[in-house]
Amino acid sequence: MNLVIQGSALRQADADSLAAELKPKSIVRKSESAFVLADPAIRKSLDAWSEAHKADHAWLEKPRRFADLKLLAMDMDSTLITIECIDEIADRVGIKSEVAAITASAMRGEIDFAASLTRRVALLAGLPVTELERVYDERVALSPGAERMLEGFRAAGARTLLVSGGFTFFTDRLAARLGFDETAANTLEIDAGRLTGRVIPPIVDGHVKAKRLSEMRNRITDPDGIALAIGDGANDVPMLKVADVSIAYHAKPIVRAQATYAIDRCGLDGVLNLFR
């Protein structure tokens, strides 16, 4: 079992200090701020260490190769991008706090996602589509390391799926910009240039996300190919469960508990360091 430690402030001295404690067979520097401690003789919880060093750690039970990764499926809101789009849309009509509270509850798994989405979208009835364009142009920002991660996996031959409980208005634009192979998201009903307050069925919820990942994996991978999923909210859990490797990215506790690994402090490019 190997240990990966990584963080923007992590240095060789930090890795050496931890190695003196855990007594690995060797230390390999994967990047300026990422290290692999090979087969440590001592294994223990590193939660406190990671908190103190503003770093992430992952115990790798077995090495996984870039060459075996065939599919990357990931969530959009608060994963690929830094915002929850529906909350920012709601801000355009002055109800962000109300909608954001429902969003947060749904992402923690406290309320049904489909019901919460229907409820939130209903509050946006009458909003001009031009306001969605302003949200995309002015507020959508990629999560740190997103482009580097996508480039790395694409170079390894992986196909990519952007699957979201958000809206096609945003996934379509991001897919074109970043080169995703396939997407799945919810479609807002629009009439005369304004939102009607309804979503066109079927709603893309957690189960649909998992189904899309499974369908795409069956089409493009061999039995030994790896499907990787990345998400942050409760509606990502079904998708994470059907993936071969799952990453909870700056995620809610319910998601971290279900994922293979968690990245809480690094950018998305930290996922690259979990493969060789």
N, C-alpha and C positions, 0 to 999 in steps of 0.2 A: 504494500500500500504506500503510495506517495502522497505528499502534502504540498499543495500549491498555496503560496501566500502572495498577495498582491495588493498594492495601494499606491496612490499618487505620491505619498510621502515616504514610502518604504525604501530603505537603502540597504546596501550590502551588510553594513554593520548590524542592522536589525535582524537580517536573516542569519548572520553568524551567531548572534546572541541567542536566538531561538534554537539554532542547531546545537549549541552547547548544552541546551536543556534536553532536547529530544534525541540527540545522538543519531542522526541519519547517516547512511552510508556515503552520501555525497550531497553537494548543493549545486544545482544548475541554475544559472541566471537566464530566464527566458526573455526578459526585456529589461529596460531600465529600472522598472519597479515591480517585477514579478519574478519569483523564485520557486524552484521545485526542490523539496527536501526528499531525497530518495530513501524509502523504506526506513523511517525513523524507528529506533529501538523502543522509544517511549511514546505512547499515544495518550492524549488527554484532551479535555475540552479546551478550546482556544478562544472561546467567546470573549472573555475578559481581555485577552491579548489583542484580539482584533479590534475591540472597542478602543483600547488604549493607543493603538497604532493607526487608527482610522484605516484599517485594511480589511480585506476579505480573505478567508481561508477555505480550502476544500480538501477533504480527504478523498483521494482517488483510489477506489478499491481495485480497479484494473485500468490499464492505459487504453485510451481510445484514440484512434488515428483520424486525422483529417481525411485521409483517403476513403475511410468507411462512412463518412457523413454524406448522406444523399439528400436529406431534406431538412430545411430550417423553416419552422412555422413560428410566427410570433404575433403577439397582440400589438395594437397600435397605441391607444391612449395610455399615457403614463408608462409606456414601455418603449416603443419605437420613438415616440415623441414625448415631450415633457408635460403636456397638458391633458386634461380631459376635455375633449372638444365640446361636448354638450354643456359643460359648465361655462365655458367661454362664450358659447352662443347665448346662453341664458343671461350672461352679463350684458349683452347688447340690449336686453329689455329690462334690465334692473332687477333680475330675480336670481342672480348667481348663487347667493347663499342658500336659498331654498332648494334649488336644483342640486347644488353641490352636496348638501346634506343627504339627499336621496341617493346620489351617486356613491358617496362614501359608504352608506349603509349597504348598498347592493354589492360593492366591492369587498366588503367584510363578510358577505354571505348571510347578512341578517334578514334580507328581504329577497323575494323572487326577482330575478333579473328582468325577465320579460315584462312582468307587471310594473316594475319600477321604470323601465324604459318607456312603456306606453304612457305612464303617468307624467314623466318628465317631458316627453315630446308634446303632449297635449298642452303644456304650459307655453309652448312656443308658437302656437297657432297665430297666423297673421304676420309672422316675421318675414321680411323680404329676403329672398335668396342672396341678394347682394351682401347681407350681413354675414352669411357663411363665407363669402369670398374675403371679407375683411378679416374674419377670424383666421382663415388659412394664411393670408398674406402677412398679417400683423402679429399673430400669436403662436402659430405652429412653429416649434423649434425641435430639431432632432435631439434625442438623448445623446449625451457625450459618448463618443466611440461607435455610434451606430453605423456610419459609413465604412469605417475601418473593419468592423465586424463583418458586414455584408460583403465587402470586397474579399476578405480572407476566406470566407466559406464559399463564395462563388468561384474563387480561384481554385479551390479544392474540388470543384465540380458539383457542389450542392445546388439543388433547386430551392426556390424560396416561395413561401406562402405568407401573405399578410392577412390575418383573419381577425376580425374585430366586431365587438358588440356596438361599435360606433357606426359611422355613416360612410356610404360609398362616395359622397361628395369629397371626403378627405382621403380615403384609401385609394381611390382612383388617381388622384393627383400625386400622392406619395409613391404609388407603384410606378407611375410613369417617370417620376423624378429619380427613383432609386433602382429601378429595374427588377421589381418583384415579378416572378413568373405567374403567380395567380393571387387572387384576392377573394375575400368574402366579407360582406358587411351589410348593414341595414340600409334600406333605401327610404329616404324621407319623401312623403307624398307632397307634391308641389302643384299648386293651381294658380294660374295667372301671376307667376313670379313670386308667390308667397307660400310659406309652409301652411299646410292644412291642420297641423297638429296630430297627424297620423303617420304611422310607419306602414309601408307596403309589406304585407306578409310574404313569406314567413319571416319571423324574427330570428336573427342570428344570435343565439344564446350560447351558453357553455357547451351544450350537447351538440349543437350544430358545428361549433368550432372543432370539437373532437372528431366528428364525422368527416369534416373536410380534410383534416390532417390524415385520418385513416385512409380515405379514398385516394388522396394524392400519393400517399406512401405506397399503396397497393399498385398504383399505376407506374411508379417510376423507380422503385427500389427492389433490389434482390433480397433474399432472406437474411443476408448478413449486413445489409445497409442500415445505417443509423438514422433515425428521425429525431431531431432535436426540437423542443418547444420551449418558448420563453413567454412568460406572462407575469402579471402583478396582482390580479384581482380574483375573487372567488369564481367568477364566470370563466376563468382560464383553467381551473382545476381539472375538469374532465379532459381537456386537451393535454395537460401535463401528464395525466395518468396514462394516456394511450401512447405517449412518446417513449422512445427508448431512453432518452436522457432529457431531463427537464430542469429549467432554470427559473427560480423565483427572483425576479429583478426588482429591487427596491420595493419589495412586495409586502402584502398584508400577512399577518401571522398564519392565517388559515392556508395560505399559498405556500409559505416557507415550509410548513409541516408536511406538505405533499411532494415537494420538489426534490430532485436528486441533489442539487446544489443551490445555494443562495448567493446572490451578489447584492450587497447592501450599500457599498461605498464606492466601488469602481464603476467605470462606464461599461457600456455594452461590449466594448472590445476586450474586456476581461474574460468574456466567454471563450475567446480564442486560446487562452492559456490553459484551458481545461482539456485541450486536445494536443496531440503530438504529431 
